[in-house]
Amino acid sequence: LKVLVIGAGGQVGAKVARLAHRKGHSVVGTYRSRAVEESGIETLLLDKTDRARVEEVLQQHRPQVVIDTGALHNVDYCESHPEEAMAVNRDGTRWVAAASQRAGARFVMISTDYVFDGLRTGPYSETDAPGPASVYARSKLEGEQAAISENPDTVVARPSVIYSWVPLASPTGSASGKPLNFASWFLRQLLEGKEVRIVTDQIASPTLADDLARALLALAESSVTGVFHAAGATPLSRYDFCRRLGERLGFPSEHIVPIDSAALRQAAPRPPNSSLSSEKLRRAVGYSMQEIGLALDEMQRSMVEDPGLPAPLRDVLLAGGARPEGPSSRAAMF
Ligand SMILES: NC(=O)c1ccc[n+]([C@@H]2O[C@H](COP(=O)([O-])OP(=O)(O)OC[C@H]3O[C@@H](n4cnc5c(N)ncnc54)[C@H](OP(=O)(O)O)[C@@H]3O)[C@@H](O)[C@H]2O)c1
């Protein structure tokens, strides 16, 4: 297949572009500010809010599948920048879906678990009614709806808290000022000996980016359309997720302090429960999202295999125990 990946320098985009290339697909990756570092992948500059440029790129390259990972997803930033959030997450997604349709391409987009209000008990399925509580969530939901109306050959994949190993020193903060991903941010705090305050009252389905990339390609290679949840198989609070991650990598848990969301005074409301069932994905394309244990095994492997892994982190991983210098307080920004 000829695959165009939008946001190929981002956390998920980089994984999906690399995997597609390794599977033998011909890959073109776009970036806006962070260049794509992957050999064998043709790269080009694209801002999805530039409607004319989107059209030009799609007509020039005529991919068979477009996988759109591009978004403004700093939830608090979106709350105070609603026009920018809507321009990227709703309108930009519409331009890409419409241009894909005109170019004869299938459109695969990433949405979010935050489309739900979070008041349900237990994991949400695709038949549950959305109830977005923040600007970010509304912009993503309206992006889903715009894409489906513009291109009948659209698949929407909804993940939840995406994490993966990314080198801590690299400038991986997103365009909207969000530093690293949740897990890498958390690890950096622990490595610096900081006390990390993590909420116990936000439950999600933490999703390893590598696992999501495989699910996205399975969806891209299939002919299914519509909305699919593609999230980690184990619902966990942010606090429990951090405990599992810290324990797995050999950090003592006393530096992880449980707090309530109210203590963070986050600008945008978060759903208390945004865990997702990915059963429909399994039935439709035969791909099962990972349980947390397997996902953490995979993340740990990618850390050990990274030649650029900082020596202190390698020591912790190999020794199975950390020796932080003493806590200083830091609250979770996510
Ligand atoms: N991270 C999470 O916890 C999470 C949870 C649920 C859903 N999601 C969704 O998952 C998707 C991928 O997230 P991620 O973790 O991979 O984020 P990321 O690492 O921040 O990557 C986002 C990508 O979007 C690109 N982008 C931003 N604005 C753009 C624009 N106007 N035009 C074109 N590209 C643009 C960025 O490009 P540059 O960096 O080059 O500017 C970057 O490559 C997003 O759709 C997000 O809404 C994320």
PDBQT file of the ligand as one rigid body, heavy atoms in Angstrom, charges set to zero:
ROOT
HETATM    1  N1  LIG A 401      -0.989  11.333  23.946  1.00  0.00    +0.000 N 
HETATM    2  C1  LIG A 401      -2.112  10.899  24.514  1.00  0.00    +0.000 C 
HETATM    3  O1  LIG A 401      -2.139  10.587  25.702  1.00  0.00    +0.000 OA
HETATM    4  C2  LIG A 401      -3.377  10.744  23.677  1.00  0.00    +0.000 A 
HETATM    5  C3  LIG A 401      -4.511  10.145  24.244  1.00  0.00    +0.000 A 
HETATM    6  C4  LIG A 401      -5.637   9.942  23.443  1.00  0.00    +0.000 A 
HETATM    7  C5  LIG A 401      -5.626  10.354  22.118  1.00  0.00    +0.000 A 
HETATM    8  N2  LIG A 401      -4.532  10.969  21.599  1.00  0.00    +0.000 N 
HETATM    9  C6  LIG A 401      -4.509  11.340  20.188  1.00  0.00    +0.000 C 
HETATM   10  O2  LIG A 401      -3.496  10.577  19.573  1.00  0.00    +0.000 OA
HETATM   11  C7  LIG A 401      -2.933  11.279  18.486  1.00  0.00    +0.000 C 
HETATM   12  C8  LIG A 401      -1.409  11.210  18.495  1.00  0.00    +0.000 C 
HETATM   13  O3  LIG A 401      -0.920  11.646  19.735  1.00  0.00    +0.000 OA
HETATM   14  P1  LIG A 401       0.642  11.597  20.075  1.00  0.00    +0.000 P 
HETATM   15  O4  LIG A 401       0.772  11.155  21.473  1.00  0.00    +0.000 OA
HETATM   16  O5  LIG A 401       1.380  10.895  18.995  1.00  0.00    +0.000 OA
HETATM   17  O6  LIG A 401       0.975  13.152  20.003  1.00  0.00    +0.000 OA
HETATM   18  P2  LIG A 401       2.301  13.952  19.577  1.00  0.00    +0.000 P 
HETATM   19  O7  LIG A 401       3.516  13.147  19.849  1.00  0.00    +0.000 OA
HETATM   20  O8  LIG A 401       2.186  15.312  20.172  1.00  0.00    +0.000 OA
HETATM   21  O9  LIG A 401       2.121  14.055  18.014  1.00  0.00    +0.000 OA
HETATM   22  C9  LIG A 401       1.150  14.896  17.446  1.00  0.00    +0.000 C 
HETATM   23  C10 LIG A 401       1.539  15.146  16.030  1.00  0.00    +0.000 C 
HETATM   24  O10 LIG A 401       0.600  16.090  15.487  1.00  0.00    +0.000 OA
HETATM   25  C11 LIG A 401       1.317  16.957  14.659  1.00  0.00    +0.000 C 
HETATM   26  N3  LIG A 401       0.560  18.181  14.478  1.00  0.00    +0.000 N 
HETATM   27  C12 LIG A 401       0.166  19.087  15.408  1.00  0.00    +0.000 A 
HETATM   28  N4  LIG A 401      -0.500  20.096  14.820  1.00  0.00    +0.000 NA
HETATM   29  C13 LIG A 401      -0.509  19.824  13.477  1.00  0.00    +0.000 A 
HETATM   30  C14 LIG A 401      -1.013  20.487  12.338  1.00  0.00    +0.000 A 
HETATM   31  N5  LIG A 401      -1.651  21.668  12.448  1.00  0.00    +0.000 N 
HETATM   32  N6  LIG A 401      -0.826  19.937  11.115  1.00  0.00    +0.000 NA
HETATM   33  C15 LIG A 401      -0.184  18.748  10.985  1.00  0.00    +0.000 A 
HETATM   34  N7  LIG A 401       0.334  18.069  12.026  1.00  0.00    +0.000 NA
HETATM   35  C16 LIG A 401       0.163  18.606  13.259  1.00  0.00    +0.000 A 
HETATM   36  C17 LIG A 401       2.620  17.183  15.386  1.00  0.00    +0.000 C 
HETATM   37  O11 LIG A 401       3.569  17.662  14.473  1.00  0.00    +0.000 OA
HETATM   38  P3  LIG A 401       4.811  18.572  14.927  1.00  0.00    +0.000 P 
HETATM   39  O12 LIG A 401       5.304  18.019  16.218  1.00  0.00    +0.000 OA
HETATM   40  O13 LIG A 401       5.780  18.440  13.789  1.00  0.00    +0.000 OA
HETATM   41  O14 LIG A 401       4.294  19.985  15.103  1.00  0.00    +0.000 OA
HETATM   42  C18 LIG A 401       2.920  15.765  15.876  1.00  0.00    +0.000 C 
HETATM   43  O15 LIG A 401       3.631  15.042  14.903  1.00  0.00    +0.000 OA
HETATM   44  C19 LIG A 401      -3.551  12.677  18.535  1.00  0.00    +0.000 C 
HETATM   45  O16 LIG A 401      -4.578  12.696  17.571  1.00  0.00    +0.000 OA
HETATM   46  C20 LIG A 401      -4.152  12.780  19.921  1.00  0.00    +0.000 C 
HETATM   47  O17 LIG A 401      -5.299  13.621  19.913  1.00  0.00    +0.000 OA
HETATM   48  C21 LIG A 401      -3.401  11.178  22.353  1.00  0.00    +0.000 A 
ENDROOT
TORSDOF 0
